Amino acid sequence: MKYRISHLTRYTYEQDIANSYNRGCLLPRGLLYQKVESSRLTVTPTPSSLYNHPDFFGNLYTFFHVNSLHKEMEVNVTSQVEVMPRGLEEAPARSLPWEEAIRRLDVETGRQALQARLLQVGSRMAPIDPLIAEFARDIFSPGLPLLEGARQLTHRIFSEFTYDPGFTTLATPVDDVLKARRGVCQDFAHLAISALRSLGFPACYVSGYLETIPPPGQPRLVGADASHAWFSVYDPSLGWVDFDPTNDLMPDERHVTVAFGRDYADVVPLKGLMSGGGRHDLTVEVDVMPLDERTSKSANA
Amino acid sequence: MTRFDVPLSLDALRQTYRCPSETADEWLPRADAPGWNQVLGWMMEQGGDVLAALSSDLQHQLREHGATFDPQHQQNRTLDLIPWLFDPAEWDPIEAGLVQRRQLLSLVLRDLYGPQTLLRDGILPPELILRNASFLLPCHGLVPEDMDWLVMLGCDLGRDASGRMTVYADGSQAPGGMGYVLENRVAINQVVPELAQRFDKRHLASFFKDLQKALVPQIPYASEPLIGLMTRHYRDGQYFEHAFLANYLDLALVHGADLMFREGRIWLKTLSGLQPVDALMRYMPDNLSDPLELEGDIAGTPGLLQTIRQGNLVCCNPPGAGLIDSGALLPFMEDLCQHLLGESLILPAVEAYWCGDPVQQQVVLDELIDMVVHDLEKPGNLISYANASRREREKLAERIKTDPTRFVARRILPLSTLPVWQKHEVQSRSVALRAFALRQGSDDKVLPGGLARCHEQPLQLQLGLSTRFMAKDVWLASPDDSAVSLLHSTLTSVRLSRKTGLLPSRVADHLFWLGRYSERLNLACRAMRAALPLISTLARDEQVQTLTPLVEFACTINGGVFMPTDNVDELTHQLTSLFLYDRKDGLLAVLQALIMNAQSVREFFSEDTWYVLERLQNALNQFPARGSVSRMDRALDEIILLQSAIYGLNNETMSRTQTLRFMDIGQHIERAQQTTALLHKVFVKYPQPPAALMEAVLRMADTLMTYRRRYRTELHPVAIIDLLLLDESTPRSVGYQCGRLKRQVSLLPERDSTLTGLNAEQRLMVELVSVLQLVDLEALVSETGEPSPQLDELLVRINNLLSKLSEAITLAYFNHADIPRPIDDV
């Protein structure tokens, strides 16, 4: 599948801003199953400095500084991306028994395995927590293939939790999400990662987009899409395999990946510091436009 | 123990000196060496009383330099008279070992923040690094190939059980102590020059010269390089050490907010505009250094990492280097050295263990009582249960067993002892050495000496720099007589020319408000002191009319509200309640603002000023707001007197530069504006003031005597307005303030050399002065004492002009002192 993605972020300030420093993680990364044909980030007003650099995980970061007086700043990213089928439908059945996966991880020293071990450790937004471990422990019966466990965890979150954009904020801790049984895609991803790590498995956060399909008979609304997030779990024999607990599925051609991280904090799409300005308003418009025709069922982001 | 009541011989000292183990003492086994004979022999000649006096002079000298000041006024460090002596045979291997260790750790950092071959090849276990809170992912690939990951390394050394000097800790983020080393040498040279001259020792200055060179980028710049010493906060315990070092090395002492990123570089925001910074000595925790890329608060500078990444800033040391401070590498130093350098460690490393390895974990658990434990997830958290109960140790053992990979433990060293002069006698103390290694160009340098720290308990010296300790100067015998030099003779050659106009905008901003707040506090107290006696001396029917303008003035001086009332008790209550703790518009709030501004620039004030400020704080906190009028009166006298002392001290001790100018301007603007407000209340808002009020106003401004001398008449509004508004020779008049302001404003740093004519603040000054000069005094008050509309207009206009002046100065000089704050993440 080919997509053209546009991601617009607009800040409007009450008073003039003299200096604004920003770090974006908005440019989709290339992957075995994802070809980035073009990707461009533009800022208005024109920044006095803008640099891209890769991070530890191979994501592309953009640093920019706007230092002309402004009351409005727009960050616009346009990317053209081709997502190939991953062929991982059978992965859960083929994956290693979870006990074996943990054993192998301890002795492997390849680059991927080392990175995986970093993602076995708790992080601020997806911590290791015995209570969260309990939420998933009974899934992992002896000998269960690791990825089958991840699939069941995905299903459990999907069926036991309510998608509720009004309940959580970016600061809601994952144990509150567990208690309230509601949240959005970030919360569900963090919950799954936290549960997997608490049981000793490496898991990471994936930021990206999901093509949303309008209800039958209604036109596609430009800008109505949103950023999406899901999680990935590491199987030493198959590598990283993604799961989307918000939609109870394994991401494939309709999921466009931007970046991987320990949790949301590593891959914040846009983070900034500014001087002046008073209060501000923020608008985000995301549009994931398929470049070839096809149909699919609708999904939540 | 030796009592020095009479001069003693060296032999007698040797007989009576007591230490836990003679072989583990630095002096006894070397007592015949000429160096120790020279030093201790000289001391024996002096006798106890002289030594006691010299020792006390030394402590005074340290206080003078201010490096021991902390907010609690506690001295955390004393300096001993007796130095620690090393001969070349002992020092050379230490020096070679430090050079090797810095090289090694620099390579380790480059690998771990790059290809991570050390993890792939199994030299280091991945969990040790990957779950270490000091390993900062955003620093991956940060330092360009041609720059060093570790410009400066601080190492803590002490003797192990076999007497070998052993490294037990490494410091990169803020290798504290270098300022102390310098200070100690200066103090010793000043207080005991005879002793200092007796011993031929290597001098320190060349190392600091090398440090300056190391920080200057390799590319020859057309202009002088600008190097900053980045410090965190005035509350930082080491702040004064930083100030001392910055001053000695001619570095700009900067906070994160003094710096800004622009076009790939870091700039210092000064009164003369932005100046590019070439290098930073960074005395700030890694994770606070760049609020955009690293977690942490606004102490740092956004864009710092990006600048290093682009190769445009030499950083000593780059953020991320703190990984070596965590202690994680201690158990692996020998392996790392073999693997990366193909040789053995020259300086032995302390025995250390990583609990993630079951065998090593067992050693730690078995011998926990002999260990200092590092928690890798909480940087700086050193745990020692040497003196703890068995139960506490068991709890720690349990934590280690539950989550072993996050703990590293090192064995506590026995350390050696040294003679110290303490409480009128020679005693022995455990001693440790903090030493420094530096990369300068393609050379490696080691500070010839270091900071010796002494303590009664060896363990205390192995738990970080924060504990109180007794310092010693460290002397390396110099085989080459020509290298002998007093620090002072070389000090001048080290200095680069002092840059002018490099006062950071933030500093000027604090000084300006310091001036304003201290004047505000002073005027409120003066108004109160003038008002209180009126309550008891006036007839009831006069009290309200007389008191109201003064009470209103005091209540509204810091933006508070005044409630008009006919009840004298209520009036008095409004006045005295200005001293209540929870009043945001009260005098304690003014004091708090004053102290906050002073502390933010505390290196500008002398120790005496701090002492008086503390007394002022006590006086205000203990104000007898519910006491009798005479008690309150006495308290106010003291407050006003203390404030005068502070003014006087500042004028005596602060250099006549832009520094003092901004404080002066703040003070003059505040005094002029408040005096205008007072005149407006007394003569316009409540016209026809009673004589007692006019007398109080004159007394408040210390001008009653002047008035009597000059007018020898009844009190008349026109004469008072003349004296307090227009007269340029009365130090409390508006006219006098404007004269001073005009001069100070004309001397402010030039901001834009292309501007011809006057800038905004100069134009405002011309207008203010001429408004005052053109006043027709007779037209302001009618013959019957009624205020004319012109008086109202005039006072309002002066007040507006002063407000505009304050704004113009803020805009011109302080505006870019703003600290960027976070925008919500999206």
Contacts between the chains, C-beta under 8 A, distances in Angstrom:
chain1	res1	chain2	res2	distance
A	9	B	826	5.9
A	11	B	823	6.8
A	18	B	816	7.6
A	18	B	818	7.4
A	19	B	260	6.9
A	19	B	818	7.9
A	19	B	820	6.0
A	20	B	820	7.7
A	20	B	823	7.6
A	21	B	261	6.6
A	21	B	292	5.3
A	21	B	302	4.0
A	21	B	303	5.8
A	21	B	820	6.1
A	22	B	292	7.8
A	23	B	292	5.5
A	23	B	293	6.3
A	48	B	262	6.6
A	48	B	263	5.8
A	49	B	261	7.7
A	49	B	262	7.2
A	49	B	263	5.5
A	49	B	264	5.9
A	49	B	306	8.0
A	51	B	264	7.9
A	51	B	306	6.4
A	51	B	309	7.9
A	51	B	310	7.2
A	53	B	141	7.7
A	53	B	309	6.3
A	54	B	141	7.5
A	55	B	137	7.1
A	55	B	138	7.0
A	55	B	140	6.4
A	56	B	137	4.6
A	56	B	138	7.8
A	56	B	140	4.0
A	63	B	292	7.8
A	63	B	303	7.4
A	63	B	306	4.9
A	65	B	261	6.1
A	65	B	262	6.7
A	65	B	263	7.9
A	65	B	303	6.6
A	67	B	262	6.3
A	109	B	119	6.8
A	109	B	120	5.0
A	109	B	121	7.6
A	109	B	122	6.2
A	109	B	126	7.5
A	110	B	120	7.6
A	111	B	116	7.9
A	111	B	120	7.2
A	114	B	116	6.5
A	114	B	119	5.5
A	114	B	120	6.7
A	114	B	126	5.3
A	114	B	130	7.4
A	117	B	126	4.8
A	117	B	127	6.5
A	117	B	130	5.8
A	118	B	126	7.5
A	118	B	130	4.1
A	118	B	131	7.6
A	121	B	127	7.6
A	121	B	130	6.4
A	121	B	131	4.1
A	170	B	824	8.0
A	170	B	825	6.1
A	262	B	137	8.0
A	265	B	295	7.8
A	266	B	137	7.3
A	268	B	825	4.7
A	268	B	826	7.6
A	269	B	825	8.0
A	269	B	826	5.8
A	270	B	825	7.2
A	270	B	826	5.1
A	271	B	292	6.9
A	271	B	822	7.8
A	271	B	823	7.8
A	271	B	825	5.2
A	272	B	292	7.7
A	272	B	822	7.2
A	272	B	823	4.2
A	273	B	291	6.1
A	273	B	292	5.6
A	273	B	298	8.0
A	273	B	302	4.9
A	273	B	820	3.9
A	273	B	821	6.4
A	273	B	822	5.5
A	273	B	823	6.8
A	274	B	820	5.5
A	274	B	821	6.9
A	274	B	823	5.6
A	275	B	818	4.0
A	275	B	819	6.8
A	275	B	820	4.6
A	275	B	821	7.2
A	276	B	818	6.6
A	280	B	823	6.7
A	282	B	824	6.6
A	282	B	826	6.2
A	284	B	826	5.8
